Amino acid sequence: MQGGRLLTVLVCLATTVAMVNAGDPYFYYTWNVTYGTVAPLGIPQQVILINGQFPGPNLNSTSNNNVVINVFNNLDEPFLLTWSGLQHRKNSWQDGVAGTSCPIPAGTNFTYHFQPKDQIGSYFYYPTTSLHRFSGAFGGLRVNSRLLIPVPYADPEDDHTILINDWYTKSHTALKNFLDSGRTLGLPDGVLINGKSGKVGGKNEPLFTMKPGKTYKFRICNVGFKSTLNFRIQGHKMKLVEMEGSHVLQNDYDSLDVHIGQCFAVLVTADQTAKNYYMVASTRFLKKEVSTVGVMSYEGSKAEASNVLPMAPVGWAWSLNQFRSFRWNLTASAARPNPQGSYHYGKINITRTIKLANTKNMVDGKIRFGFNGVSHVDGETPLKLAEYFGMAEKIFKYNVIKDEPAAKITKLTVEPNVLNITFRTFVEIIFENHEKSMASFHLDGYSFFAVASEPGRWTPEKRKNYNLLDAVSRHTVQVYPKSWSAILLTFDNAGMWNIRSENWERRYLGQQLYVSVLSPEKSLRDEYNIPLNTNLCGIVKGLPLPTPYTI
C-alpha cells in the first residue's frame, strides 16, 4: 500500500483512534526489515535486521501513547511482528499473529497502530511468521509510567534493556526444514546477550558503563526459543521491582531464572570496587549447560573482571521456590491512579475451569505438539477475519477440545483450535505439563494472576494452595517438569487471542490455540472496527468490509 491511499488510511485511522483517545500523543516510526549477515557465535550467518540493527531498535513509550510503526517487509517471504505483553485493549487487529492478521507480503509495507492503554512495564517484540524469530527481528519494548503516576522507587541513573536468548547458527530456513521433515532442533549452539556472545578472559567491549555509587535499571527479557536462562551479575545483587507489567515486592536476588517470553526489571547499584564485572546468562534444565558473558564496566576504571564466575543454581526446586517468592506490590500504583491491590481477584467466583495438558505425538510419521489432543494449524484465512466477516464456519469449528483432557490421549488431531469464551467471565486455566522438560506459556491480550505452581497433577483440592491475595499480574507462566500451574483472569478484552507455548519449536508444530471473546453488543464500547489498512487474504480477500460497529 503506497502513496495517497496509505496517507488516506493513516489519516482515517488516526482520526478514529483520536476520537476515542483524544489528547494522547502520537509517535511515528519507520522500520525497514531486511536480511543481513552477522556472526554472533563467530560463524557468519544470515539474520533479520530492523533498520540495519541486530537485535532490532528499542521501542520506548509511555502509558497511553499512540505508537504508529510503518513496517516495510524487504524479505523474500511474508512477515509479521507481535508486541508480546501489550494487551491491545479492544484491538486484537494489531496483535500480529496468524490468527488475527494476514502477513505483510514481501516487498510491501503495513502500518501498525496500537496504544499501551493503562499499562507500564518491560516487554519485547518479535516476528511470528515461519521461524523468523530464530533469525532476529526482536527488540526491547518499554512502557514508562506517566509523570503523574508515582513509581515505588527513585529514578535510576539510567535505564537499559538486556535481551538474553539461546541461539542456533543455522538459518531460520534450515531450522524450518528440520521441523517440517520431522526432525527436532536439538540443543542450542550458544547464548547471546544483546546479540553478542562473550568469553571469560576475552576482549569483550563493555555493554554498559556505570558511575560508582549510582543505581541503574536493567530490563531483562528472555527472547529465546527453548531455554530457561539464569541471569546473574558478578558481585552485585539485583533488586526486583517489576515483572511483565506489574510492580512487585522489592526483594534482592543473586540470580534470576528468566523463562522464555518473560521480562524482569531490576535495580543494580554500582557499590563494589571500581572495575569490570561479568554478567552471565546460562541455560537451565537442559542436558548440557550453554552460557555466555557480557561486561559491565565502572566508569573510569580499566581493571579486568575476575575470571571466577558466580555459579548457576542447581535443580528446578530452586526455581519453583523463587517463583513463589514473587509477590504483587499492593501499595504501588500502576498505570491508573488507583492502587493495584484494589482489584480483589481472590473473591471473584470462577465461572469456568479449563485444563490444558501439553501433548506430543507422531502424525504421519512426524512429531507434532498440541493441547488436549489437538494440534493447531494456521490456514490462509486468519481466524479473526473469518469470524468478523461472518464466515467462521468455513474455516474452523469452535471448542474442538474439551475443557478437561482425556485420561489418555493416544493421537493428535491437526486442525484450527479455537475456544469460545463468554465475554467478561472469570476463568481458571490450568496448564498441566506431563513431560520431563520445562514449559512456558503465554496469553495475548491479557494479564492474568499466576496463583500457583506445584508438582504432580492438578485436582480441585489444589485450590486451597492458591495465592488469592497478591499473586503477580503477568502474561507468561512457566510449568515445571511433571507439574502444573494455575492462572485466573477475567476475559474482558473482546477479540481473538493466542495462547501459545513459548518454546518456539513446539509452538510452530501446533502447541497453541486461540480464544474467541465476542461482545454480544457489537459496539465500539467493547471492540474497535477493523482498521482500514488491514490486509485481506484467504477467503475474505477482495470482499467489502462488514457494517462497522457503532457506539
C-alpha positions in Angstrom: 0.0 0.0 0.0 1.7 3.2 -1.2 1.2 6.9 -1.8 -2.1 8.6 -1.5 -4.1 5.6 -0.3 -1.6 5.0 2.5 -1.9 8.6 3.6 -5.7 8.4 3.5 -5.7 5.2 5.5 -3.4 6.7 8.1 -5.5 9.8 8.4 -8.7 7.8 8.8 -7.0 5.5 11.3 -5.6 8.4 13.4 -8.9 10.2 13.3 -10.8 7.1 14.5 -8.5 6.4 17.4 -8.1 10.1 18.3 -11.8 10.3 18.8 -11.6 7.5 21.4 -8.3 8.7 23.0 -8.3 12.5 22.4 -5.2 14.2 23.7 -2.9 11.1 23.9 0.3 11.8 22.0 1.3 10.1 18.8 4.8 8.8 17.9 5.7 7.6 14.4 8.4 5.2 13.3 9.5 3.7 10.0 11.1 0.2 10.2 12.8 -1.5 7.3 13.1 -5.2 7.6 16.0 -6.8 5.7 18.3 -9.7 5.6 21.9 -9.2 6.8 25.0 -11.1 7.8 26.4 -11.2 11.4 28.4 -13.7 13.4 27.1 -13.7 17.0 28.8 -17.0 17.7 31.8 -16.4 15.4 30.2 -18.0 12.4 28.8 -15.7 9.7 25.1 -16.3 9.2 22.0 -14.7 7.7 19.9 -12.8 10.2 16.9 -10.4 10.0 17.6 -6.8 10.7 15.4 -3.9 11.5 16.8 -0.6 10.3 20.1 -2.4 10.0 20.2 -3.4 13.6 20.5 -6.8 15.3 18.7 -7.0 17.7 16.2 -4.5 16.5 15.8 -1.0 17.9 14.4 -0.5 21.4 10.9 0.9 21.4 10.5 3.4 24.1 6.9 4.5 25.0 4.8 5.8 27.8 1.4 4.6 29.0 -1.4 5.7 26.7 0.9 6.9 23.9 -0.3 6.1 20.4 2.5 4.2 18.6 2.4 4.1 14.8 5.0 1.9 13.1 5.2 1.6 9.3 6.9 -1.7 8.7 8.5 -2.3 5.2 9.0 -6.0 4.5 12.1 -6.3 2.3 12.4 -10.0 2.9 11.6 -12.6 0.2 8.7 -14.1 2.2 5.7 -12.8 4.3 6.4 -11.3 7.7 4.5 -10.3 10.9 5.5 -8.7 14.2 3.8 -9.2 17.6 4.2 -7.0 20.7 4.4 -9.5 23.4 2.7 -8.4 26.6 0.8 -5.5 25.2 -2.9 -6.0 25.8 -4.2 -4.1 22.8 -7.4 -3.3 24.6 -10.4 -3.8 22.2 -7.9 -4.1 19.3 -6.7 -7.7 18.6 -6.3 -6.4 15.0 -2.8 -5.2 16.0 -1.6 -8.3 17.7 0.4 -9.6 14.8 -0.2 -13.3 14.9 -1.5 -15.6 12.2 -4.9 -16.0 13.8 -5.7 -12.2 13.6 -3.6 -10.8 10.8 -2.7 -11.5 7.2 1.1 -11.4 6.9 2.8 -8.5 5.3 3.6 -9.7 1.7 7.2 -9.5 0.6 8.1 -6.1 -0.9 5.2 -4.3 0.7 4.5 -2.4 3.9 1.9 -2.3 6.7 1.4 0.3 9.4 0.7 -0.9 13.0 -1.1 1.4 15.3 -1.5 0.5 18.9 -1.7 2.0 22.3 -0.4 0.6 25.6 -3.6 1.6 27.3 -3.2 1.9 31.1 0.0 -0.3 31.0 3.5 0.1 32.2 6.4 -2.3 32.2 9.1 -4.3 30.3 8.2 -6.2 27.1 9.6 -7.1 23.8 8.5 -7.6 20.2 9.4 -10.4 17.7 8.3 -11.9 14.4 5.6 -14.7 14.4 5.8 -15.8 10.8 7.6 -19.1 9.9 10.7 -19.4 12.2 11.8 -15.8 11.7 12.3 -15.3 15.4 15.3 -17.7 15.1 17.0 -15.2 12.9 16.3 -11.9 14.8 13.9 -9.0 14.3 13.3 -8.9 18.0 13.9 -6.0 20.3 13.0 -4.4 23.6 9.7 -2.6 24.2 9.3 -0.5 27.3 6.3 1.4 28.6 7.1 4.0 31.1 4.7 5.4 33.7 3.2 8.8 33.1 4.7 11.6 35.1 1.6 12.0 37.3 1.7 8.3 38.4 4.2 7.6 41.2 6.7 4.8 40.8 7.7 2.9 44.0 11.5 3.6 43.7 13.7 6.5 43.0 14.5 7.4 39.4 17.6 5.4 38.3 20.6 6.9 36.8 19.8 5.2 33.5 17.5 2.5 32.1 18.9 -0.3 30.0 17.4 -3.3 28.2 19.1 -6.7 28.3 17.9 -9.2 25.8 19.1 -12.8 26.6 18.4 -15.8 24.3 19.6 -19.1 23.2 20.8 -19.2 19.6 21.4 -21.5 16.6 24.0 -21.0 13.9 21.8 -22.4 11.2 19.3 -20.1 9.3 15.6 -20.0 10.1 15.0 -21.6 6.7 17.3 -24.6 7.6 15.7 -24.9 11.0 12.2 -24.8 9.5 13.1 -27.6 7.1 14.3 -29.7 10.0 10.9 -29.3 11.8 8.9 -29.8 8.6 10.8 -33.1 7.9 10.0 -34.4 11.4 13.4 -33.7 12.9 14.0 -31.9 16.2 16.3 -28.9 16.6 18.4 -30.3 19.4 20.4 -28.2 21.9 21.1 -24.6 21.0 24.6 -23.7 19.8 25.1 -20.8 22.2 23.6 -18.0 24.3 23.6 -14.3 23.5 23.3 -11.1 25.5 22.0 -8.2 23.3 23.0 -10.1 20.2 26.6 -10.9 21.3 28.5 -13.8 22.9 31.4 -13.1 25.2 34.2 -15.2 26.6 35.7 -15.1 30.0 39.2 -13.5 29.7 38.4 -12.4 26.1 38.4 -8.9 24.7 34.8 -8.0 25.5 33.7 -4.5 24.9 31.5 -3.3 27.8 27.8 -3.5 27.1 27.1 -0.9 29.9 29.1 1.6 31.9 28.1 2.5 35.5 29.0 5.5 37.6 30.2 4.5 41.1 27.5 4.8 43.7 24.7 5.2 41.2 21.7 2.9 40.7 20.7 1.6 37.3 17.6 -0.1 36.0 18.0 -3.2 33.9 15.1 -4.7 32.0 16.0 -8.4 31.4 13.9 -10.3 28.8 14.4 -13.9 27.6 13.7 -13.6 23.9 14.9 -17.1 23.2 13.4 -20.2 21.7 13.5 -23.2 24.0 15.7 -22.5 27.1 15.1 -21.1 30.5 18.1 -18.8 31.2 19.6 -17.9 34.5 20.9 -14.3 34.7 23.4 -13.0 37.3 25.9 -10.2 37.7 29.3 -10.9 39.2 29.5 -9.3 42.7 26.1 -7.5 42.6 22.6 -8.0 44.0 19.6 -7.4 41.8 16.6 -5.8 43.4 13.5 -7.0 41.5 11.0 -4.1 41.1 8.8 -5.0 38.1 7.9 -8.0 36.0 5.7 -8.2 32.9 3.9 -5.0 33.7 3.4 -5.2 37.5 5.3 -3.6 40.3 6.4 -6.3 42.8 7.7 -6.5 46.3 11.3 -5.5 46.1 13.4 -8.5 47.1 17.1 -8.8 46.4 18.3 -11.8 44.3 21.8 -13.2 43.4 20.4 -14.6 40.2 17.1 -14.9 38.4 15.6 -17.7 36.3 14.1 -16.0 33.3 11.8 -18.4 31.4 11.1 -18.0 27.7 9.0 -14.9 27.0 9.4 -13.4 30.4 10.8 -9.9 31.4 12.1 -8.7 34.7 13.1 -5.2 35.7 15.8 -4.9 38.4 17.7 -2.2 40.1 21.5 -2.6 40.4 23.7 -0.3 42.4 27.3 0.3 41.5 28.5 -0.3 45.1 31.5 -2.5 44.5 35.2 -1.9 43.8 35.5 0.1 40.5 36.4 -2.4 37.8 34.8 -4.6 35.2 32.2 -7.3 36.1 30.7 -10.1 34.1 27.0 -10.5 33.5 26.3 -14.2 33.0 23.4 -15.9 31.1 23.3 -19.7 31.1 20.8 -22.3 30.1 18.8 -24.3 32.7 17.1 -27.7 32.6 18.9 -28.9 29.5 21.2 -31.9 29.3 24.2 -29.6 28.7 24.7 -26.1 30.1 25.4 -23.4 27.5 26.4 -19.9 28.7 27.8 -16.6 27.7 29.1 -13.4 29.4 28.9 -9.7 28.9 30.9 -7.0 30.6 29.5 -4.3 32.8 32.1 -1.6 33.5 32.6 1.0 36.2 33.3 4.4 34.7 36.9 5.5 34.8 38.3 2.0 35.5 40.0 -0.4 33.2 40.6 -3.2 35.7 39.6 -6.5 34.2 36.8 -8.7 35.7 37.6 -11.7 37.8 37.6 -15.0 35.9 35.7 -16.6 38.7 32.1 -16.6 37.7 29.1 -16.8 40.0 27.6 -20.3 39.8 24.1 -21.1 38.5 21.6 -22.7 40.8 21.0 -26.5 40.5 17.7 -28.2 40.0 14.2 -26.9 39.4 13.0 -26.9 43.0 15.2 -23.8 43.5 13.4 -22.1 40.6 10.0 -23.1 41.9 10.8 -21.5 45.2 12.0 -18.4 43.5 8.6 -18.2 41.6 6.8 -18.5 44.9 8.8 -15.5 46.3 7.4 -13.1 43.7 4.6 -11.0 45.1 2.5 -8.1 43.7 3.2 -4.8 45.3 -0.3 -3.9 46.6 0.7 -0.4 47.8 2.1 0.7 44.5 0.2 2.5 41.7 0.2 1.1 38.2 -0.8 3.0 35.0 -4.1 4.0 36.5 -4.1 6.3 39.6 -5.6 3.7 41.8 -3.8 1.1 43.9 -3.3 -2.2 42.2 -4.5 -4.1 45.2 -8.0 -2.6 44.9 -8.7 -5.5 42.5 -9.7 -8.3 44.8 -9.4 -11.2 42.3 -9.5 -13.8 45.0 -13.1 -13.0 45.9 -14.5 -13.5 42.3 -16.4 -16.7 41.6 -14.9 -18.9 39.0 -17.4 -19.5 36.1 -15.3 -21.9 34.1 -12.3 -24.2 34.5 -10.1 -25.1 31.5 -7.3 -27.6 31.9 -4.8 -27.6 29.1 -2.4 -30.6 29.0 0.5 -30.3 26.7 0.5 -33.3 24.3 3.1 -34.8 22.0 2.6 -37.5 19.3 3.5 -38.6 15.8 1.3 -37.5 12.9 2.1 -39.1 9.5 5.5 -40.0 10.8 6.4 -36.6 12.0 6.3 -35.2 15.6 3.5 -32.7 16.5 2.6 -30.9 19.7 -0.7 -29.7 21.0 -3.1 -29.2 23.9 -5.6 -31.9 25.0 -5.0 -33.9 21.8 -5.4 -31.1 19.3 -2.5 -29.7 17.3 -3.3 -26.2 15.9 -2.6 -25.4 12.3 -2.8 -21.9 10.7 -4.8 -21.6 7.5 -4.7 -19.0 4.7 -7.5 -17.0 6.3 -6.9 -15.6 9.8 -9.5 -16.8 12.3 -10.4 -13.3 13.4 -11.1 -12.2 9.8 -13.2 -15.2 9.1 -15.2 -14.5 12.3 -15.6 -10.8 11.6 -16.8 -11.4 8.0 -19.4 -14.0 9.3 -17.6 -16.9 7.6 -16.1 -18.7 10.6 -17.9 -22.0 9.8 -15.9 -22.2 6.6 -12.6 -22.0 8.4 -12.8 -23.6 11.8 -15.1 -25.1 14.5 -15.3 -23.7 18.0 -14.4 -25.8 21.0 -12.9 -28.8 19.2 -11.1 -29.6 22.5 -12.9 -30.2 25.8 -12.3 -28.2 29.0 -10.8 -31.4 30.5 -8.3 -33.5 28.6 -9.0 -37.2 28.2 -7.4 -39.5 30.7 -5.2 -40.9 28.0 -4.5 -39.2 24.7 -3.4 -41.6 22.1 -3.4 -39.4 19.0 -3.3 -35.8 17.9 -5.9 -34.2 15.7 -4.5 -31.5 13.4 -6.9 -28.6 12.9 -7.5 -25.0 13.9 -8.0 -24.9 17.7 -10.4 -22.2 18.9 -12.1 -21.9 22.3 -15.2 -19.8 22.6 -15.1 -17.9 25.9 -18.0 -15.8 27.2 -17.3 -12.1 27.4 -16.4 -10.8 30.9 -16.4 -14.2 32.6 -13.9 -15.1 35.3 -12.0 -18.2 34.2 -9.5 -20.6 35.7 -6.9 -22.1 33.4 -4.7 -25.0 34.4 -1.5 -25.7 32.4 -0.5 -29.3 33.1 2.9 -30.5 31.9 3.1 -34.3 31.7 6.7 -34.3 30.3 10.1 -34.2 31.8 11.0 -30.9 30.1 10.4 -27.3 31.1 7.4 -25.5 29.6 6.4 -21.8 29.4 3.0 -20.5 28.2 1.8 -17.0 27.1 -1.6 -15.4 26.6 -2.0 -12.4 24.3 -4.4 -9.6 25.1 -4.5 -10.0 28.9 -2.6 -10.1 32.1 -3.6 -12.9 34.5 -2.9 -13.9 38.1 -0.4 -16.7 38.3 -1.8 -18.1 41.5 0.0 -21.5 41.9 2.6 -23.8 40.5 3.2 -27.3 42.0 4.5 -30.8 41.2 2.1 -33.5 40.2 -1.4 -33.4 38.7 -4.0 -30.7 39.4 -7.2 -31.5 41.3 -9.9 -29.1 42.6 -8.5 -29.7 46.1 -5.3 -27.9 45.0 -7.2 -24.6 45.0 -6.6 -24.4 48.8 -3.0 -23.7 47.9 -3.7 -20.7 45.6 -2.3 -17.3 46.4 -5.6 -15.3 46.3 -4.2 -12.1 47.7 -1.0 -10.9 45.9 -0.1 -13.2 43.0 1.7 -11.2 40.3 -0.4 -10.0 37.4 1.5 -11.1 34.3 1.2 -12.6 30.8 3.6 -15.6 30.8 3.8 -18.5 33.3 6.3 -21.4 33.5 5.3 -25.0 34.2 8.0 -27.3 35.7 8.5 -30.9 34.6 5.6 -33.2 35.7 3.9 -30.2 37.3 1.0 -27.8 36.8 0.5 -24.0 37.0 -2.9 -22.2 37.6 -3.9 -18.8 36.4 -7.1 -16.7 37.0 -8.4 -13.9 34.8 -11.4 -12.0 33.6 -11.9 -12.3 29.8 -13.0 -8.7 29.4 -11.0 -7.8 26.3 -13.0 -8.6 23.2 -11.1 -10.1 20.3 -9.3 -13.2 19.1 -6.3 -14.0 21.3 -3.5 -16.5 21.1 -2.5 -19.0 23.9 0.8 -20.5 23.0 3.9 -22.4 24.1 6.8 -20.0 24.3 9.0 -22.9 23.2 9.0 -21.9 19.6 9.7 -25.4 18.3 6.6 -26.6 20.0 4.5 -23.6 19.0 5.5 -24.0 15.4 4.4 -27.6 15.5 1.0 -27.0 16.9 1.1 -26.2 20.7 -1.1 -23.2 20.6 -4.7 -22.3 20.4 -6.9 -19.2 20.2 -9.7 -17.9 22.4 -12.5 -16.0 20.8 -14.0 -13.5 23.1 -17.1 -12.0 21.4 -19.0 -9.0 22.6 -22.7 -9.6 22.1 -23.3 -5.9 21.7 -21.0 -5.5 18.7 -20.3 -2.0 20.0 -17.3 0.3 19.8 -17.5 0.4 23.6 -16.2 -3.2 23.5 -14.1 -3.5 20.4 -12.7 -1.4 17.6 -13.6 -1.8 14.0 -11.2 -3.5 11.6 -8.6 -0.9 10.6 -9.0 0.5 7.1 -5.4 -0.5 6.1 -5.9 -4.2 7.1 -4.5 -6.7 4.6 -7.2 -9.1 3.5 -6.3 -12.6 2.4 -7.7 -16.1 2.1 -11.5 -16.3 1.5 -12.1 -12.7 2.5 -9.7 -11.2 0.0 -11.4 -8.6 -2.1 -14.6 -8.6 -0.1 -16.3 -5.3 1.1 -15.9 -4.7 4.8 -18.8 -5.6 7.0 -21.0 -2.9 8.5 -18.9 -1.2 11.1 -19.6 -1.2 14.8 -21.1 1.9 16.4 -21.5 3.2 19.9 
